[in-house]
């Protein structure tokens, strides 16, 4: 591994400079692509999600294909199992989730009662501030125009349109994922061979295989970790007397696929549910502290132990990717943010000029590269004749 990094360092010391005239053109093309992806998100989001699902499920499909099963049959079987398990999980959690949503008005009333004293103090402060602002008014008041409620027909039409869009997107994701899994590496080989020379197409195939393997192993390991976290959270919430512990365990396991933001959201939800369900502050603190302990053990011990340096990414880069992904594509952007960073890092590791990008994405790798560069320079100076 160290030898490979040293070879990349030696290759990247004197890279061929990019012509200055092409840099503005490259920036312009990237900007136009960003604008296209932003405004045409309804077209590109299903494609991106299909690519992600295909990357995750490609390993079991290829494993079945190596056992002699046709790739199309393997892809169909794996997709049926995947969507079957997803549907069974949703069906299992649908009833407790519906019960919780049905009790949302009562929950809001309980929260309002418990935070009533604080709300009254804030209301008084707001009233005093409002009076101070009106001391300089000239006495001319403005009346707000009455807004007419939206007709039910328009609301129904909007709901039907959203439902149709969601169904079309799900159908597109399913069909495209099936095509990608059934095509496999041979389809990628034909596509790359038609777009590049033999040497370049071979290198592109190696990079695609590296991305597929890295993302697949990462999500498979993370799924096992999150399953354990969900089971532990559900059992602990059951022991603490929380209502619907299975729902909160599933929520913890699913949201933990999103680094930092997922665990923080789960902690907030659990604290709010405990605040509504229990009267004493001790049990509320026990719920929050227990989940925080589980999330800390999972993030600081279990993940580094099982994943190693597979996700050796800078925390600030992960946070910024999640923030920009959410602003750019909403929930789909948040889901795609981390695998995009992982894929970008793998591509940079297989590029002759990607050492700086790898160092930028992972600070620990930057320190390692700096240490290897220093050792290489010392060795070259020592080998030179006096």
N, C-alpha and C positions, 0 to 999 in steps of 0.2 A: 504493500500500500504506500509506504514512504517512497519507494522507488518510482511508483507511478506519479506521485505528486511532484517529485523532483524532476521527472521528465517533462511534466506540464510546465513547471517553473522555467526550465531551461528553454522550452519551446516558446514561452510567452515573453522572454526578455527582450527580444528584438522582433516584435510583430510587424507585419507589413502595415504601414500606416494607411488609414483610410483616406482617400482623397477628400479635401475639404469641401469641394463643390458638391459631394454626395451627401454630406451631413444635413444641410437644410432640407434636401429632398427626402431624406430618411425621416426627419422629424415631421415633415408635412404628411408623408404617407402614414406614419403612426397616428398622427392626429386625426386624419380622415378615417382611419380604421376604427379609432375610438369613438368618433361621432356616429359612424355606421352601426357599431355594436350597441351604442346607447339608445339610439332612436329605433333600431330594428330589434330590440331585445325580445319581442314576442316570437321572432323567428329564430334567433340564435340561442336563446336559453334552453329550449328542448334539445338542440343539437349538442350543446355543451354538457347537459345532464346525461344524455345518452352516451357520450364519450366517457364520462366519469364512471357510469355504471358498467360499461363495457370493459374499462380498465380493471375495475374491481372483480368482475366475474370472469375475466378471461383465463385466469389460472385454473379454476376447476374445469372450465370447458376444454382447455388444452390437456389437462390430466385425463379426462374421459376420452379425448381423441387419441391419446397415446395408448390407451387400452383397446383400441380398435373400433370405437364407436364413431360414426361419421360426425364431422364437426357441426353440421346443421342440426342433427338430432341432439347432440350434446348441448348446443346453445339453447334449443327449445326446452330441453329438460331442465337445465339450470335456471332459465327464466321462469318456468312454471313453479319450480321450487322457491325461487326468490320472491315472486309476487304472491305465492300461496302463503309463505311465512309472514310476509308483510300484511296481507289481508287478515290472517288469523290473529296477529298481534293487534291490529286496529279494531277488529271485532271484539277481542277480549277487553280492550280498554275503552270501548265506545260507551258502554253503560255507565261506568263510574265517571267518565268525563261529562256525559250528559247530565248526570245527577249534580255534579259540581257546577256546571253552567246554569242549570235550572235554579240552583240556590244562590246565584250571583246577586240578585236584589237583596235578599236577606243578609248575605255576606257584607254588602255595602252598608246596610243599616247597622250591623254590628260594629263595623269599622268606624262608622260615624259616631256611634255611642261611645266607643272606647277612646276615640281621639277628640271627643266633644270639648273637654276643658281647654286643650291646646288650640282647637279651632276657634273657640270663643275669644281667647286672648289674641289670636292672629286677626280675628274679625274686628276687634276693638282697635288694634293698631292700624288696620286698614281704614277704619272709619275716621280716626284722627288724621291720618295722612290725606284722606279725601277732603276733609274739611279745610285743612291747611292749603290744599291746592285750589279750593274754591274761594279763598279769601281775595284773590286777585281777579276773579271773574267779573265781567261787566254786567251780568244779569241777563244776558241773552242766552236762552236755553235752546237746545236742539232736541228735536224729537226723532227718535229712531223710526225708520219706516218699517211698517209691518211686513214681514216676509210670509208669503203664502207657502204652506206646506207642499212638499212635492207630491204629486198625485201618485196613487198606488200603481197605476198602470206603468208609469215611468220606472218606478222601483222594481216592479216585476220584470220589465223588459231588461233592465240592467242586470238583474240576477240571472236571467236566462242567458244573456250574452256572456257573462263571466263563467257560467257553467259550461257553455259550449266551448269557450276558449280553453278551459281547463281540460275538457274531454279530448279536444283536438291535440293539445300539448301532450297529454298522457299517451294517446295513440301514436303520436309521432315518436316519442321517446321509446316506446315499446318496439315499434317496427325498426327504427334505426339501430337500437341496441341489438336486436336479433340479427340484422344484416352485418353489423360490425363483428359480432361474436361468430357468426357462421362463416364470414370471410376469413377472419384470422390473419396470421402472418402471410399466407399466400396472396391475399388481396392487397395487403400493404406493400408487398414486394412488387406486384404489378403496377400499383399506383406510383411508387417511388421510381421504378425503372422508367416509366413513361415521362417523368418530370425531371430526371437527373441522369448523369452518366453512371456507369457501372460502379465506379469507386465511390461516388457520392451516395448513390442509392444504397450500397452496402453499409456505409457509415450511418445513413439515416435509419436504416432498419435496426442497426445495433442500438442507436439512441432510443428508438421507439420501444424496443424490447426492454431496455434498461428502465425507461419510464413506466412501462406496463408492470414490470416486476416490482419496482420500488413502490409504486402507488398501491398495487395489489397486496403486497406484504404488509405495508403500513396499515391499510384499512382492515385487513384480516386480523392483525395483532390488536389493533385498536378496538375492533368489535368484541374480541374476547375480553379485553380489559374493561370495556364499558358494560358488558354483560355482568361481569363480577361486581362492578360498582353499582349497577342497578339492583342486583340481588341484595347486596349489603345495605344499600339505602332503604329498600323495601322492608327488609327484616328489622332494621333499626327503627324505622318509622312505626312499624307495627308494635315493637316493644315499647315505644314512647307513647302509644295510644293515639297516633295520628289517624284521621279518617282516610280511607282509600289508600292504604300504603302501597298497593300494587301500582296505582297510577303514578305516585311520586317516584317509585323506583324506576318505572319505565321512562318517566320524564328525565330523571337524572342520567340514565344510560343513553338516551337519544341526544340530549343537548350536549353531552360531553364530547360528541364528535366535533363540536365547535370549540376550539381552544379559548380559555379565559372567559369569553362571553357566555358560553354554555353553562359552566359551573357557577358563575356569578348570577345568572338568571335563575338557575335551580335554587340557589341559596335564598334569593329574594322571594321566590314563590313559596318555599317551605316556611320561611319566617312569617309571611303574610298569612298562610293557612294556619300555622300554629297560633298566631296572634288572634285569629278569629275563633279558633276551636277551644283554646284554653284560657282560663281566667288568670292564673298566676304567671308572673313574668319568668319564674324559674324554668317552667317547662318550655316556654318559648325560647329562652336562651339555650336550653339543653338541645332542642331541635337544631338550632342554627350552629351551635358548637360541634354537635355530632357530625352533621353533614360536612362542615368545614374541615373537621379532622379526616373524614373519609376522602374528601377531595384532595387534601394535602398529601395524604399517604399515596393516593393514586398518581398524583402529578409529580411528586418529588422522589418517589421510591419505585413504584410499580412500572410506570412508563419508562423511565431511564433504564430500568433493569431489563425489560423485555424489548423495547425499541432501540436501545443503545443510541447511536448517533444517526439513526435513520432520519430523524426529524431535527437535525442540528441546525435550527433556524433561529435567527435573532428574534427575541420576544417582541421588540418594537416593530420589526418587519411583519410578523404575524398579525399584530394588532392593526397596523396600517392597512394590510391586505384585507382584513375583515371589515374595517371601516369603509375603505374605498369600494370593496365588493358590495357591501350593503347599500351604499349610496348609488352605485352604478346599476346593479341588477336586483336589489332587494334581497329577499331570503335566498334566492338562487345564487346570488353573488357571494353571500356569506358561506354557503355550502361549498362553492367552488374555489374560495380564496386559498385555503391551505393546500389542497391538491395541486393548484396552479403553481404555488411557490415550490412545492416538492418537485414537480415536473421541470420547472425552470432551473432549479438547482442541479437536477440530474443532467439536463441538457448542457448546462455550463460546465459540469465536471467532464463531459465527453467532448468539449470543444477546446481547440488549441488556444484560444484567446479568452477562455472563460474563467481563468484563475481569479481575476479581480472580482468578478461577479459572485463567485463562490465565497470569497472572503467577505464580500459585502453582505451576503445573505446569512452567513454563520460566523459570528465573532470568534468562536473557539477555533474554527478552521483557519481564520485569519491569523491567530496567534501561532497555530501549528505551521502554517505556510511561512510565516516570518522566521520561525525558529529553523525550519528546514533550509530556507534561503541563507540564513546566517551560517549554518553549518556547511552548506555547499560552498559559500564564498571562502570560508576558512580553509576548507579542504583544497580548493583550487589555488589559494595563495600558498599553502604549505607545499603543494606539489610543484610549484614553479621553482626553477633553479635560481640560486642567489645571484 
